[in-house]
Amino acid sequence: MQHIKIYHSQLVPSSNSSSIVVEGPVPPEQLAQYRMHPDLDAFRRPPEQFIALVEIAELPEGRIIVSRIEDLIIGYVTFHYADEMERWSQGHMEDLVELGAIEVADDYRGLGLGKRMIRLAFEDGQLENVITFTTEYYWHWDLEKSGLNVWDYRKMMEKLMQSVDMVWFATDDPEICSHPANCLMVRVGKQVPLTSVEQFDRVRFQQRFMY
């Protein structure tokens, strides 16, 4: 299938720095010229995560949206196929793409960069031919720095995802079901065929009693 990638960029005024550029999907050769903010360490050490971002950008389905000041990445969002070890890859669906990591450096939170990056990814109908999903696990949330409890953080993440029309979907996935704050959120693109929606339903529910 064709994975549509249309580059967009926008400037975000900032009172304590130069203007912030929100852009993407960033081609791998362009992304390789940037550098990571040292606070972007939620998933790996920044140098290792930077390598992972470039590798994702090289994938046919992969897309990286970044916020940056000059060549310094201060936030990013990733889109890619699910890891082959996860349930979500079991359907072997070309039109099922995961909205994976979202991270913004501490000093730049509260500027709405997460929402801007996610919205930019959907500009010009780029993801209308895929089902986009994200799995929200409370153990990935930065509860300490945010000062939010687990339920308020979930509400914040739901609101963020709802900004691009992602909605809560039920599933019997054991990891998601392991805590009531975890959730699966999904956006079915307007061009996705019914056969893909039905296949995704079979991936979401694998226990017969759930049908």
N, C-alpha and C positions, 0 to 999 in steps of 0.2 A: 504494500500500500504506500501511498505518498504521504510523507510527513511534511506538512507545510510550515516553513519557517520564514517569517517576514520580519526583518529587523525594524525595531522602533526605539526611539530614545526620547527622553523628556528631561527638563531641568527642574530641580526642586530647590527653591531658595532656602538657605540655612543661615541663621543669625550668627552662628559662631564659627563659620568656615566658608570656604568657597562654595559655589553652587554644587549640588549633588546631581550627578547624572544617573538616571535610571534607564537601563537599556537591555536589549536582548531580542531574540536569542543571540548571544554573542558567539561568533565563529571561534573555533578553537585557536586559530593562529592569532586572533586579536586578543582573546582571553589570556593567552600565554605571555603577553606583554605586561600584564598587570601584576599586582602583588596583594597579599592578603593582610588585612588588619590583624594584629596579634590577638585581639579578643575573640576572633571567630574560631573558637576551639570547642564548640559543643559536641562535635561528632568525632573529630580527630585533631591532632596538632595542626595548626594553620598550614605549614608547608605541605603536609600530607593531604589535607583537604583540598588545597589548591591543585595538586596533581589530579585528584579525583574529579574536580570540576572540569578540568581540561579534557580528561578522558570521557566524561559524560557528553561534553560539547561535541566530541568527535563521533558519537553514535548517531546513526540515521534518525532515531526517534528522540535522541537526547537534546535538551535545550537548557541553557543556563541564562537566567535573568540576574543582573547584578545592579547594585547601587554602588557608586564609586565617587571619590573625590580625586580628580586627576587620575593617576594610575593605581590608587589605593582602593581595593574592594572593601566596602564597609557593610555589605549585606548581599545575600544571594538567595535564589530559589532554584531548585533543580526539578527537572521533569525527565523521566526515563522509564523503561520497562521495569517491572518488579524483579527483584532478585530471584534467581532460579530456585532458591531454597524456600521461598515463601509460597503460600497457598495461591497468591494472586497470579503466579506464572503458570499454574497448572492447566489453565484453559488454552494455553498457547495462542493467545489472542493478539494479533498485530495491532488491533485498535483499542487496546487497554493500556493506558499510560498512567504512571504514578506521579503525583505531585509529591516529591520526596522531602528533602530538607528545606527548611526556611530558617535563616539565621540573620540577625542584625547585630552589629557591634554595640556594646553597652551604651556608649556615649551618644548613639544616634537612634535609640529607641524613642518612641513617642512621636516620631515625625510622620508616621503613616507609610513608611517605606515598604513594609511587608505587603500592605494592600496595593500599593502602587506597582510593585514588582509582579504580583499575581495578576492584576488586571491587565498589565502590559502583555503578559504571555498570551492572553486570549484576544488581543486586538486583531481586527480584520478576519475573524472567524478561523484563526489558525488551528484551533482544536475542536472544530465542529464535527470532524470525521472520526473522533475517538471518544471513548469513555475515559474521563479523567477521575482518578480516585486518590484519596489520601487516608492514611490510617493514623489516627491520633492516639498516642499512648501517653498517659500521665507521667511516666517515668522519664520521658524526653523533655518535659516542660521545665522551664527555668523558674520554679516556684520561689526559690530563695531571693533571686535578684528582682523578680517582678513584684514581690510582696503580696501576691494573690494566693488565695487558697485554690485547691484543685478544681472546685466547681466554677469559680469565677474565671479561672484560666481556661477552662473548657468553653465557657460562654464567649470569651474573647476569641478563641480559635474558631468556634462556630461562626461568629460574626465575620471574621476574616474570610472564611471560605464562602460564606453566603454572598460576599461581595462579587463573586463570579458565578453565582447561582448553583453552588454546590450544596447538596442537601444530605441530611442524615439517611443512611440506608441500614437496614437490619442485616445481621450476619450471624452465623454460628461459629465463626473463627475463634478458636480457643484463646488466643492472645487478647483479642478485643473483648471477649466475654469475661476475661479474668478480673476486670475491674469496671464498675459501672461508669466511671468517668471516661473510659476509652470509647472511641467511636470510629465509624467508617463514614466518610463523606464522599459524595459522588456527583459528578456532572455528566449527563449523557448528551453528547453533541447532537445537534439537529440533523446531521447527516448519517448518524449511526443506524445501521439496519436492525430490524427487530431480532434477527438471528443472533446478533452480537449481544443484545440486551438479554436474551434468553440464556446464552452461554455464560454471561456474567452472573446471572441468577444461580446457575448451577455451581459456579465457583463460590459464590457467597454462602450458599447452603449446601452442605455435604452430608448432613444427617437427615435421613428420610423423614423422621418425625417432625422436622421443621417445615416441610412443604404444606 
